[in-house]
Structure formats: structure tokens, C-alpha cells
Amino acid sequence: MDAFLSKNFLIDKSTWLKVKLGDVVIEPKESVKDFAIEQIEHVVGLEHIDSEDIHLRRSATMGNSTTFTKKFATNDVLFGRRRAYLKKAAQAKFSGICSGDITVMRAKADLLPELLPFIINNDKFFDYAVKHSAGSLSPRVKFKDLANYEFKLPPKEQQAKLAELLWAMDEVVEKELRLFNVLRRTTQNIFENRVNEAVGEQAFLSDVLVLKKRKVLYLTIGSAI
């Protein structure tokens, strides 16, 4: 995060202090004893966290049998401690239970929860986690080792402005992703219709589709979509 901000924005970091992750983040070790009483709705495994994505977009339901009991709350960051090189860390916008291979991280009073996902989901942190993982086939890292990870943190009042900036940038990316998904679905529908219309004809795929940058497909039927 520091390198990105220094390169792209003029931000005064003279008041930023070097801290350890354990100074501003805790690992809450809470578990569910009665699923019905606590009304658990969301179950999260590693498969529900996308690599290099700060958003937790999916979860299972209690309709599926589970052995998970570890609790997490809204705004906690769920970090995939197994195979940290997969770079899985996302902020939950709901509460639930998760796999034991997920470390639950919660911001302390000196850190805004809105800033936490950007601290965790970055290459420096992932590299640190990989370096301190133990095991060969399925390496895992413990929070007590992650707690020593050092980074610079702005004062509380500046954290709010920084978080607002980062989330605004994230929203721009999200809008582009939504637009891309609409474009992809539209392109697929047009392609399927074009193929159906051409039953009995022979043609090379390159005659029908043109591959552009960022893996966006355009149909050669006139103007680009």
C-alpha cells in the first residue's frame, strides 16, 4: 500500500508510525456452540475467497453439513492461512462461521476496519505470510507470526481520508468489472445466435470472433459492442 500511494499520490506520511500488525489487529477466537440459537446463515471456506480480491462475494448456507465452528463478524477480514501464496484475504460484509484454515482478523480501536482489507490484501503481506508458513504439502501460517508484520500506519483522522480514497478507487474497478461482465454475457448471446444462424455453413472461428485486449471478445458484425 505504501509503495502504491507514494507512486500515484502526493500524500504526507511524515506523521505515519511504524506498527506491528498485532498492535492494531486481533485474532478473535470465538466459536459457535449452538447453530440454531445463534442463527448462523453464512458458512465460508477457502473456496469462497477469490485470490487478490478484497470482497467476500460468496458463502455456503447451513443447509449444507459443516464441521466449521469458528465465528467471524461483519467487517472482519478473512485471511487464507493455508497456502498463503494463493493471496486470499477478503472483508466480510456479513457474519457467519468459517474454516479453520482461515484466520479471522479484527481491527482494534487504533485502526479503522475500512482500512484493514487494504493492509492485508497486498503483496508485501502475502510475501511475509509465505515466508513464515510451515509445512511442505499444505503450508500454514499462524497469527502469532503474522502479528510481527510491520507497516506504516497513519493517525486515525488520516485513516478515514485514506480509506475513503481507496474505497472510491475500488468502486471504479467494480463498475468496470460489472460492465465487463455485461459485455461478456451480451457477446456470448450474440455469438450463440450467430452460430445458430450459420448452421450448415463452414467458417473459421477467426472469421466470427476478434480477440481484443483484456480478453474481451468482439463480433465482426459491424461496429464493436
N, C-alpha and C positions, 0 to 999 in steps of 0.2 A: 504493500500500500504506500509506503514512504517513497519508494522509487517512482511509482506512477504519478503521485502528486507532485513530486519535485520536478518531473519532466514536463508535465502538462499544465500545471497551475502555479502561480506565484503565491505561495502560502508561507506565512511567517511561522516557522517552527521553533523559534527561539525559546518559547515557553513550554515546549513539549518535554516530558520527562521520560527517561528510560525506566520501564517497569518489567516485571516478570508476569507471565500470564496468571500465575497463581495469586498475584497481588490483587487482581481485578476480576478474576473468574473463579467460580467454584464448580465442583462436580457434585450436584445433589444426588445422593444415593437413596432415593425413595422408591419403594416398591408397592405394588398393588396386592392387597390381601383378599379382597372380595370384589370381583369384576362387576357384579350386579349392583352392589351398593354404590360403588364409585362411578357407575355408568360410563365405562370406557367405550369409546366409539372408534378410535383410530389405533391401528397396530402398524408399526413401522419397522421394516427390516432393511438391510443394506441395499436390497434390490429396489427399494423405493426412493433412494437418494441418487440423483444423477451426478456424474463427475463434473466438477468445476461449475456447479450451479448453486447459488445461494438460496434458491427456492425449493421448499419441500412440496412437490406437486402431487404426490400420490401416497396412498396408505391402504392397508387392508382393513377389514372390519372384524368385529368379534364373531361374526358368523363363521369365520374360518378358525379352526382349532389352533391354539398357540401356547407355547410354553414361556413366552415373554412375560416378565413382571416389572421391568424397570420403567419407572414413570418419567415423563417429561411434561413440561408446561409450555403454554404459549410464549413465544419469543426466545425459548431455549434454542441453542444451536446443537444439532445432532451431527457428531463427527464420527466417520467410519474408522475406528481404531484398528480394524483388521485390514491388512494390505493398504496402508496409508497412501501408497503410490497411486491408488485409484482416484485420489483427490475428491473425496466425498465429504462435504460439510454443508448443511443447509439449515436455515432458520425455520422453525415450526410456527405456523400461524394457528395452531390448534393444540390441544393437549392429548395425551394418549400414553401408550406403552411402546417400548422398543426393544430391539435385540440387545443381548449382552455384548455384541461386537460393535455397539455404538456407544460412544462416550457422550453423555449429556453435559453441556456446558451452559452455565447461567451467569449473567453479569452481576457483579457486586455493585454496591452503591456508587463507586467512583467511575463506573463505566456505563455508558448508555447502551441498553440492549440493542438499539438500532444500529450501533456501530460494530457489534460483536461479529456478525457474519463476515464482514469485510476483513477483520483481523484474522479470522480462522481460515477463510477460503482464499488463500494466496500462496504462491509458490514457496516463499521463504518458510512459512509454517509447515507446509506439506513436506518440504525437504528435511526440516528439523524432525518431524514425526517419523519419517522413513529412517533417518539416521539412528533414532533412539528406539526403533522397533526391535523386538526379539522374536526369534523363531525363523525357520527356513522355509517350509512349505506354505505356511499361513502366518506371516509375521504380524504381531500385535504390539501396540504401544500403550503404556499406562499413563493416566493423567498425572501421576506424581512426577513423571519425567517431562511431560508437556508443560507442567507448571513452571519449569525453569526457562521456558522460551522467552526471550527478551525482545521488546519492541518499544518504540517511542509512542507515547500517548499524549494527546493534547489535553488541556484543562477542560473541565466539564462544560463550560459555556461554549468553548470552541468545538467540542464534540458534536453538539447539536447542529451547528452550521455545516460541519463536515459530513455528518450523517445525511443531512438534507441534500447536500450536493451529490453524494454517492447514490442515494436512492433515486434522485432525479435522473442521473445518468443511467441507472438500471432500468428505469421506466422507458427511456428511449430505446434501449436494447429490447425490452419486452415488446414494445409496439412493433419494432421491426420483425421480431420473431413471429408475432401474430400475423402480420402482413405476409410474411414468407409462407406461413402455413396455409393461409387462404389462397395464395398464389399456387402453391403446390397442389392443393386439392382441386382448384379450378383447372390447372394444367392436366392433371390426371383424368378428370372428367372429359375434357376436350379430346385428349389422346385416345381414350376408350371409345368415344363417339366416332373419331376419325378412323380408327381401326375397324370398327363395326361397319362403317360405310364402305370400307375398302375390301370387304370380304370377296375373295376370288381374285383380287389383284396381287401382284408381286411387287414388293418395293423394299429397298434397304432401309433400315431403321434411321440411318443418317439423312434419308430423304424426308423423313417425317419430323424428326426432332433435331434441335440445335442445342448443344450443351454450352451454357454460359458460365461465367464465374460464380462462385459460391453455390455451385450445384443447382442453379435454377434452370429449369427446362423451358424453352420457348418453342412454340409450334410454328412451323413455316407455313402459315396460312394468311400471311399479310403482315399487319402490324403486330409488334410484340405485345404480349399481355402485360 
